[in-house]
Amino acid sequence: MTEERVRKGLPRHGTRRRSLGRDAARPTGREQPYPRVVIAGTASGVGKTSVTAGLLAALASGGTRVGAFKCGPDFLDPQVLRGAARTPSVSNLDRWLTRDATLLSSFRRHGGPGPGDVNVVEGVMGVLDTCSWGTSTADVAAVLLAPMLLVVDAAAAAESVVLQVRGAQELLPEGGLGGVIVNRVGRGWHSAAVRQTIERKCRVPVVGSLPWSSDIAMPEQPLGLFTPRTRPGASWSRTFRSLAEWAREGLDLNRIRAIASTARPLPEGPGRRTEPTGQARGCLAVASDPAFCFTYPENLEVFTDRGLRVEAFSPVDGDSLPPNADAVYLPGGYPESHAGALSRNEGLRRELRGWVGDGRPLWAECGGMMYLLDRLVTVRGRSFRMVGAFRGSTAMQPRLAGFGYGTAHLRRTSLLGPRGQQLRGHVYHHSRRATPVRESWAWRYVPRSGGPAETDGLCRGRSAAGYLHLRLDEYPRIAETMMLEGRE
């Protein structure tokens, strides 16, 4: 858009510029309503996640079928939204990682299509942020043809909040702003003054006034919020009940439903799929626990859609590989927070070392790659033995060491594709890697926002690992290659 305008949820064994949404979603025949709103913010930190989770929890607890989504590549917010919405999975909608057609297909698959459903999309950062080098909230809303509800923070202002709303009106497409939610507002005169000023000067409805509450505070960790996956022992049920009550008291749910229903119908297209029948063609073993929890649902669906079985195993809990595994997927997560348990699981470390040594199909992203190296050093300097499938170590840093979208240019043929292919992905990590020997790196990673290119990609036979995160539904050939080669 221009300036104008995921503990275990799986079965266990034991620079191009794409067209705007109004072009991508042009009606082509039969249409479905998919009532929807996008929760946008004026900036990071205004409370989009709390507002979105509260809205989802309030709607779901009242019997409404909800679809929950997150703009951008975030792995943590979707885990919070999933718990609040009581939904099996939360899809990420991203115009850099996927094409618009893939984005719409994912929305249809995970959303509620009926007129009584409400689909809620949490934005990323401020409403226009990253539109020049990634995917912005406004970009995704344009593809979805969805009205936005703008969250503004009134903690340190009153009538002046109207300046933020007016700015959004000026820069967003006509009709793009469906309403305003005022967060961290006081009661009495403060709430009344903010609401009246916005509605009088901007002629846009205020559909919520939310006071700050300690009951809904969600603590943070490196890379983002704590979630039900990364802190499974926390009292999340109580948190979600508090969020629902907070939202019911402060949001006009009926008005929000009405705004969601004003979204133009989406053209019919690929959406919900039935479960494959018959015998599975193979088995993908996926690490799934608090150490390995950065998994896009589409990355697993690309396997199940092809009649393959996905089985979870937990390195932290001492699991071994499923005995019938044909390929292995090690997602990112927080191996540094569970390094002791990972180190003690000697049996799995030995299995994975042999798996990679034999060159069998394996894809490891970021934290998964860290686990496959010789050692992991925590930010406090403690060193833990890891798998040792590849030479080298990672050391945790107090600050981000890699962040943002980019393109991987494959320097040699590997599991990810042939030499010369380009893959869009992203990186987000607090570790630095050191290798004792010169590696024949498999790809060159070029950041989208500028800065020096970096070499990445540890490969051995059909195994590949690196800091790169991918959306496999955009590159399904990787999944097909993993399973096909795994059964040779």
C-alpha positions as CSV (number, residue, x, y, z in Angstrom):
1,M,0.0,0.0,0.0
2,T,1.3,3.5,-0.7
3,E,1.5,6.3,1.8
4,E,-2.1,7.3,0.9
5,R,-3.7,4.9,1.6
6,V,1.8,-20.9,17.7
7,R,2.3,-27.1,25.1
8,K,1.7,-29.4,22.0
9,G,-1.2,-29.0,19.7
10,L,-0.2,-31.9,17.4
11,P,-0.8,-35.6,17.7
12,R,2.1,-37.4,19.4
13,H,3.7,-40.8,18.9
14,G,4.2,-41.7,22.3
15,T,11.8,-6.3,-4.2
16,R,8.7,-6.5,-6.1
17,R,5.6,-4.5,-5.4
18,R,2.5,-6.5,-5.6
19,S,-1.0,-5.2,-6.4
20,L,-3.2,-3.9,-3.7
21,G,-5.9,-6.0,-2.2
22,R,-8.7,-4.3,-4.2
23,D,-7.1,-6.0,-7.3
24,A,-6.1,-9.2,-5.6
25,A,-9.6,-9.8,-4.2
26,R,-11.6,-8.7,-7.2
27,P,-14.9,-10.7,-7.3
28,T,-14.8,-13.5,-9.9
29,G,-18.0,-15.3,-9.2
30,R,-19.6,-16.8,-6.1
31,E,-18.7,-14.8,-2.9
32,Q,-18.7,-15.5,0.8
33,P,-19.1,-12.9,3.5
34,Y,-16.3,-13.7,6.0
35,P,-17.2,-10.8,8.4
36,R,-13.8,-9.3,9.5
37,V,-12.0,-6.4,11.2
38,V,-8.4,-5.6,11.5
39,I,-7.1,-4.3,14.9
40,A,-4.6,-1.6,14.0
41,G,-2.5,0.6,16.2
42,T,-0.9,4.0,16.0
43,A,2.4,2.4,17.2
44,S,3.9,-0.6,18.9
45,G,3.0,-0.9,22.5
46,V,-0.5,0.7,22.4
47,G,-2.1,-2.6,23.4
48,K,-3.2,-4.3,20.1
49,T,-2.5,-7.8,21.5
50,S,-4.5,-7.3,24.7
51,V,-7.4,-5.7,22.8
52,T,-7.4,-8.4,20.1
53,A,-7.2,-11.2,22.7
54,G,-9.9,-9.6,24.8
55,L,-12.2,-9.1,21.9
56,L,-11.7,-12.8,20.7
57,A,-12.2,-14.1,24.3
58,A,-15.4,-12.1,24.8
59,L,-16.8,-13.1,21.4
60,A,-15.9,-16.8,21.8
61,S,-17.2,-17.0,25.4
62,G,-20.5,-15.6,24.1
63,G,-20.9,-18.4,21.6
64,T,-19.6,-16.6,18.4
65,R,-17.5,-18.6,16.1
66,V,-14.3,-16.6,15.7
67,G,-11.3,-16.7,13.4
68,A,-8.0,-15.3,14.7
69,F,-5.2,-14.0,12.6
70,K,-1.9,-12.0,13.0
71,C,-0.3,-9.7,10.5
72,G,3.4,-10.2,9.9
73,P,5.8,-13.0,10.9
74,D,5.2,-13.0,14.6
75,F,5.2,-16.5,16.3
76,L,4.3,-15.4,19.9
77,D,1.2,-13.2,19.6
78,P,-0.7,-16.0,17.7
79,Q,-0.1,-18.4,20.6
80,V,-1.9,-15.9,22.9
81,L,-4.7,-15.3,20.4
82,R,-5.2,-19.0,20.0
83,G,-5.8,-19.5,23.7
84,A,-8.1,-16.5,23.8
85,A,-10.2,-17.5,20.8
86,R,-10.3,-21.3,21.7
87,T,-9.3,-22.0,18.2
88,P,-7.0,-24.8,16.9
89,S,-4.6,-22.5,15.1
90,V,-3.9,-18.8,14.3
91,S,-2.7,-18.0,10.8
92,N,-0.2,-15.3,10.0
93,L,-1.1,-13.0,7.1
94,D,2.1,-11.6,5.5
95,R,2.5,-10.0,2.1
96,W,6.3,-10.5,2.0
97,L,6.5,-14.1,3.0
98,T,3.5,-15.1,0.7
99,R,1.8,-13.9,-2.4
100,D,-1.7,-12.3,-2.0
101,A,-3.3,-15.4,-3.4
102,T,-1.7,-17.5,-0.7
103,L,-2.6,-15.0,2.0
104,L,-6.3,-15.1,0.9
105,S,-6.2,-18.9,0.8
106,S,-4.9,-19.0,4.4
107,F,-7.5,-16.6,5.5
108,R,-10.4,-18.6,4.0
109,R,-9.0,-21.8,5.4
110,H,-8.8,-20.6,9.0
111,G,-11.6,-18.1,9.0
112,G,-15.3,-18.3,9.7
113,P,-17.2,-17.8,6.4
114,G,-20.7,-17.4,7.7
115,P,-22.6,-14.1,8.4
116,G,-22.7,-14.9,12.1
117,D,-18.9,-15.4,12.4
118,V,-16.4,-12.7,13.3
119,N,-12.8,-12.9,12.0
120,V,-10.3,-10.7,13.9
121,V,-6.9,-9.8,12.6
122,E,-4.3,-8.3,14.9
123,G,-2.0,-5.8,13.1
124,V,1.7,-5.4,13.3
125,M,3.4,-2.4,14.9
126,G,1.8,0.9,13.7
127,V,-0.8,0.8,11.0
128,L,1.6,1.9,8.2
129,D,4.9,0.6,9.7
130,T,7.1,-1.5,7.4
131,C,5.0,-0.7,4.3
132,S,8.2,0.4,2.6
133,W,10.2,-2.8,3.3
134,G,7.9,-5.5,4.5
135,T,4.2,-6.0,5.2
136,S,2.1,-3.4,7.0
137,T,-1.2,-3.6,8.8
138,A,-2.7,-1.4,6.1
139,D,-1.3,-3.6,3.4
140,V,-3.0,-6.7,4.8
141,A,-6.3,-4.8,5.4
142,A,-6.3,-3.7,1.8
143,V,-5.8,-7.3,0.5
144,L,-8.6,-8.5,2.8
145,L,-10.9,-5.6,2.0
146,A,-11.4,-5.3,5.7
147,P,-12.3,-2.2,7.9
148,M,-9.8,-1.3,10.6
149,L,-10.4,-0.5,14.2
150,L,-7.6,1.9,15.3
151,V,-6.3,1.4,18.9
152,V,-5.0,4.7,20.4
153,D,-3.3,5.0,23.8
154,A,-4.8,7.8,25.9
155,A,-2.6,7.2,29.0
156,A,-0.8,10.5,28.6
157,A,-3.3,12.5,26.6
158,A,-7.0,13.5,26.4
159,E,-8.5,15.5,23.6
160,S,-5.1,15.5,21.7
161,V,-5.7,11.8,20.9
162,V,-7.8,13.1,18.1
163,L,-4.6,14.1,16.2
164,Q,-3.7,10.5,15.8
165,V,-7.2,9.5,14.6
166,R,-7.3,12.4,12.1
167,G,-3.9,11.5,10.8
168,A,-5.0,7.9,10.2
169,Q,-8.1,9.2,8.4
170,E,-6.0,11.4,6.1
171,L,-3.6,8.6,5.1
172,L,-5.8,5.5,4.9
173,P,-8.2,4.8,2.0
174,E,-11.7,6.2,2.3
175,G,-13.8,3.9,4.4
176,G,-10.7,2.0,5.7
177,L,-11.2,3.2,9.3
178,G,-14.3,1.7,10.7
179,G,-13.9,2.8,14.3
180,V,-11.6,3.7,17.2
181,I,-10.8,1.8,20.4
182,V,-9.3,4.0,23.2
183,N,-7.0,2.1,25.4
184,R,-5.6,2.9,28.8
185,V,-8.2,5.6,29.3
186,G,-9.4,6.9,32.7
187,R,-13.0,6.7,33.8
188,G,-15.4,9.6,34.0
189,W,-14.4,12.9,32.4
190,H,-11.3,11.5,30.7
191,S,-13.2,8.8,28.8
192,A,-16.0,11.2,27.9
193,A,-13.7,13.9,26.7
194,V,-11.7,11.6,24.4
195,R,-14.8,9.9,23.0
196,Q,-16.7,13.1,22.3
197,T,-13.7,14.9,20.7
198,I,-13.0,11.9,18.3
199,E,-16.6,11.5,17.3
200,R,-17.2,15.2,16.9
201,K,-14.1,16.2,15.0
202,C,-13.5,12.9,13.0
203,R,-17.0,11.6,12.6
204,V,-15.8,8.1,13.3
205,P,-17.4,5.9,16.0
206,V,-15.5,5.1,19.2
207,V,-16.4,1.4,19.8
208,G,-14.4,0.9,23.0
209,S,-13.0,2.7,26.0
210,L,-10.7,0.4,28.0
211,P,-9.1,1.3,31.3
212,W,-5.7,-0.2,32.2
213,S,-6.0,-3.4,34.4
214,S,-3.3,-5.4,36.0
215,D,-5.4,-8.5,35.5
216,I,-4.7,-8.5,31.8
217,A,-1.0,-7.7,31.9
218,M,1.1,-10.2,30.0
219,P,4.8,-10.4,30.8
220,E,7.4,-10.3,28.2
221,Q,10.6,-12.3,27.4
222,P,13.2,-12.0,24.7
223,L,11.6,-11.9,21.3
224,G,8.2,-11.0,22.7
225,L,5.4,-12.0,25.1
226,F,5.3,-15.1,27.3
227,T,2.7,-17.4,25.9
228,P,0.8,-20.6,26.9
229,R,3.4,-22.6,25.0
230,T,6.5,-20.9,26.4
231,R,5.2,-20.7,29.9
232,P,2.7,-23.6,30.1
233,G,2.5,-23.5,33.9
234,A,1.1,-20.0,34.1
235,S,-2.6,-19.4,34.9
236,W,-3.7,-18.7,31.4
237,S,-7.3,-19.7,31.9
238,R,-7.7,-16.9,34.5
239,T,-5.9,-14.4,32.2
240,F,-8.3,-15.2,29.3
241,R,-11.3,-14.9,31.6
242,S,-10.1,-11.5,32.8
243,L,-9.5,-10.4,29.2
244,A,-13.0,-11.4,28.2
245,E,-14.5,-9.5,31.1
246,W,-12.4,-6.5,30.4
247,A,-13.5,-6.5,26.7
248,R,-17.2,-7.0,27.5
249,E,-17.2,-4.1,29.8
250,G,-15.2,-1.7,27.6
251,L,-16.1,-2.7,24.0
252,D,-19.3,-2.3,22.1
253,L,-19.4,-5.9,20.8
254,N,-22.6,-5.4,18.8
255,R,-21.1,-2.3,17.0
256,I,-17.9,-4.2,16.3
257,R,-20.0,-7.1,14.8
258,A,-21.8,-4.7,12.6
259,I,-18.6,-3.1,11.4
260,A,-17.2,-6.6,10.6
261,S,-20.2,-7.3,8.5
262,T,-19.6,-4.3,6.3
263,A,-16.5,-5.9,4.8
264,R,-17.0,-6.6,1.2
265,P,-17.5,-10.3,0.4
266,L,-14.4,-12.2,-0.7
267,P,-14.5,-14.1,-3.9
268,E,-14.8,-17.9,-3.5
269,G,-11.5,-19.7,-3.6
270,P,-9.4,-22.4,-2.0
271,G,-10.4,-22.7,1.7
272,R,-11.2,-25.3,4.3
273,R,-10.1,-28.8,3.3
274,T,-11.3,-32.1,4.5
275,E,-8.9,-34.5,6.2
276,P,-7.2,-37.0,3.8
277,T,-8.6,-40.5,4.0
278,G,-6.7,-43.7,3.5
279,Q,-3.2,-44.7,4.6
280,A,-0.7,-41.9,5.1
281,R,2.0,-41.7,2.5
282,G,4.7,-40.9,5.1
283,C,5.4,-39.4,8.5
284,L,6.9,-36.0,9.4
285,A,8.4,-35.8,12.9
286,V,8.0,-32.3,14.3
287,A,9.7,-31.1,17.5
288,S,7.0,-29.4,19.5
289,D,7.4,-28.2,23.1
290,P,8.4,-24.9,24.8
291,A,11.8,-25.0,23.3
292,F,10.5,-25.5,19.7
293,C,7.3,-23.7,19.4
294,F,7.8,-21.3,16.4
295,T,5.7,-23.1,13.9
296,Y,3.3,-21.7,11.3
297,P,0.2,-23.9,11.0
298,E,0.6,-23.8,7.2
299,N,4.0,-25.3,7.5
300,L,2.4,-28.5,8.8
301,E,-0.7,-28.3,6.7
302,V,1.4,-28.4,3.5
303,F,2.3,-32.0,4.6
304,T,-1.1,-33.1,5.8
305,D,-2.8,-31.8,2.7
306,R,-0.6,-34.2,0.7
307,G,-1.8,-37.2,2.7
308,L,1.2,-37.2,5.1
309,R,1.0,-37.8,8.8
310,V,2.6,-35.3,11.3
311,E,3.7,-36.6,14.6
312,A,5.1,-34.4,17.4
313,F,7.9,-35.3,19.8
314,S,9.3,-33.3,22.6
315,P,13.1,-33.1,23.0
316,V,12.6,-31.3,26.3
317,D,10.5,-34.1,27.8
318,G,13.0,-36.7,26.8
319,D,11.3,-38.1,23.7
320,S,13.0,-40.0,21.0
321,L,12.2,-39.7,17.3
322,P,9.0,-41.4,16.2
323,P,10.1,-44.8,14.9
324,N,8.3,-44.4,11.6
325,A,9.6,-41.0,10.8
326,D,10.6,-40.3,7.2
327,A,11.6,-36.7,7.7
328,V,12.3,-34.3,10.6
329,Y,11.3,-30.7,11.2
330,L,13.0,-28.7,14.0
331,P,11.3,-25.3,14.3
332,G,12.6,-22.3,16.1
333,G,11.8,-21.4,19.7
334,Y,13.8,-21.0,22.9
335,P,16.4,-23.8,23.1
336,E,18.5,-21.5,25.4
337,S,15.7,-21.6,28.0
338,H,15.7,-25.4,28.1
339,A,19.3,-26.1,27.3
340,G,19.8,-28.3,30.4
341,A,16.9,-30.6,29.4
342,L,18.0,-30.7,25.8
343,S,21.5,-31.6,26.8
344,R,20.3,-34.4,29.1
345,N,18.3,-36.1,26.3
346,E,21.4,-38.0,25.1
347,G,19.3,-40.6,23.2
348,L,17.7,-38.1,20.9
349,R,21.0,-36.2,20.4
350,R,22.5,-39.4,19.2
351,E,19.6,-40.2,16.9
352,L,19.6,-36.8,15.3
353,R,23.4,-36.8,14.9
354,G,23.1,-40.1,13.0
355,W,20.1,-38.8,11.0
356,V,22.0,-35.8,9.7
357,G,25.2,-37.8,9.4
358,D,23.3,-40.1,7.0
359,G,22.0,-37.1,5.1
360,R,18.4,-37.9,5.7
361,P,15.7,-35.2,5.1
362,L,15.6,-32.6,7.9
363,W,14.8,-28.9,8.0
364,A,15.8,-26.9,11.0
365,E,15.0,-23.2,11.5
366,C,16.9,-20.9,13.9
367,G,16.4,-22.6,17.3
368,G,16.4,-25.9,15.6
369,M,19.7,-25.1,13.9
370,M,21.1,-24.0,17.3
371,Y,20.2,-27.4,18.7
372,L,22.0,-29.2,15.9
373,L,25.4,-27.5,16.6
374,D,28.0,-28.7,19.2
375,R,27.2,-26.3,22.0
376,L,24.9,-23.5,23.1
377,V,26.2,-20.8,25.5
378,T,23.6,-18.9,27.5
379,V,23.7,-15.2,28.1
380,R,25.2,-15.9,31.5
381,G,28.0,-17.9,30.0
382,R,26.9,-21.4,30.8
383,S,27.8,-23.9,28.1
384,F,25.6,-26.9,27.2
385,R,26.3,-29.8,24.9
386,M,23.9,-30.0,22.0
387,V,23.4,-32.6,19.1
388,G,26.8,-32.1,17.3
389,A,25.4,-32.8,13.9
390,F,27.2,-29.7,12.6
391,R,30.4,-28.2,13.9
392,G,30.1,-24.9,15.8
393,S,28.3,-23.2,18.6
394,T,25.9,-20.4,19.3
395,A,26.2,-17.8,22.1
396,M,23.2,-15.9,23.3
397,Q,23.4,-12.1,23.2
398,P,21.6,-9.5,25.4
399,R,20.3,-7.8,22.3
400,L,18.8,-8.8,19.0
401,A,21.5,-10.1,16.6
402,G,19.3,-10.6,13.6
403,F,15.9,-9.2,12.6
404,G,13.8,-8.6,9.6
405,Y,12.7,-9.8,6.2
406,G,15.1,-10.9,3.5
407,T,15.8,-13.1,0.5
408,A,17.9,-16.2,0.6
409,H,19.8,-16.7,-2.7
410,L,20.7,-20.4,-2.9
411,R,24.4,-20.8,-3.7
412,R,24.2,-24.6,-4.2
413,T,21.5,-27.1,-4.6
414,S,20.1,-28.4,-1.3
415,L,16.9,-29.5,0.3
416,L,15.5,-25.9,-0.2
417,G,15.9,-26.0,-3.9
418,P,18.3,-25.8,-6.9
419,R,21.2,-23.4,-7.0
420,G,20.1,-19.9,-8.1
421,Q,16.6,-20.1,-6.6
422,Q,15.5,-17.2,-4.4
423,L,13.3,-17.7,-1.3
424,R,11.6,-15.0,0.8
425,G,11.9,-15.4,4.5
426,H,12.8,-13.7,7.8
427,V,15.2,-13.9,10.7
428,Y,14.7,-13.0,14.3
429,H,17.3,-14.2,16.9
430,H,19.4,-13.2,19.9
431,S,22.3,-15.6,19.2
432,R,25.5,-15.4,17.3
433,R,27.0,-18.5,15.6
434,A,30.7,-19.5,15.5
435,T,32.0,-22.3,13.3
436,P,35.6,-23.7,13.8
437,V,36.0,-24.6,10.2
438,R,35.3,-22.9,6.9
439,E,31.8,-23.9,5.8
440,S,30.4,-24.2,2.3
441,W,27.4,-22.1,3.1
442,A,24.2,-23.0,1.2
443,W,22.7,-19.6,0.8
444,R,23.4,-15.8,0.9
445,Y,20.8,-13.9,2.9
446,V,20.1,-10.4,1.8
447,P,18.1,-8.2,4.3
448,R,15.1,-6.4,2.8
449,S,15.7,-3.2,4.7
450,G,19.3,-2.9,3.7
451,G,22.5,-3.7,5.4
452,P,25.2,-6.3,4.6
453,A,24.3,-9.7,3.2
454,E,25.2,-12.7,5.3
455,T,26.1,-16.3,4.5
456,D,24.0,-19.0,6.1
457,G,22.8,-22.6,5.5
458,L,24.4,-25.6,7.0
459,C,23.8,-28.7,4.8
460,R,24.7,-32.3,4.7
461,G,23.1,-34.6,2.2
462,R,19.4,-33.9,2.5
463,S,19.6,-32.1,5.8
464,A,19.6,-28.3,5.9
465,A,19.6,-25.8,8.8
466,G,20.0,-22.1,9.3
467,Y,18.6,-18.9,10.8
468,L,16.1,-18.6,8.0
469,H,12.3,-18.9,8.7
470,L,10.1,-19.9,5.7
471,R,6.5,-20.3,4.9
472,L,6.4,-23.7,3.3
473,D,2.9,-23.1,1.8
474,E,4.6,-20.7,-0.4
475,Y,7.3,-23.2,-1.3
476,P,5.5,-26.6,-1.2
477,R,8.2,-28.3,-3.2
478,I,10.4,-28.3,-0.1
479,A,7.8,-30.5,1.7
480,E,7.4,-32.7,-1.3
481,T,11.2,-33.1,-1.7
482,M,11.5,-33.9,2.0
483,M,9.0,-36.7,1.9
484,L,9.8,-38.1,-1.5
485,E,13.5,-38.3,-0.7
486,G,12.8,-39.6,2.8
487,R,11.2,-42.7,1.3
488,E,13.7,-43.5,-1.4
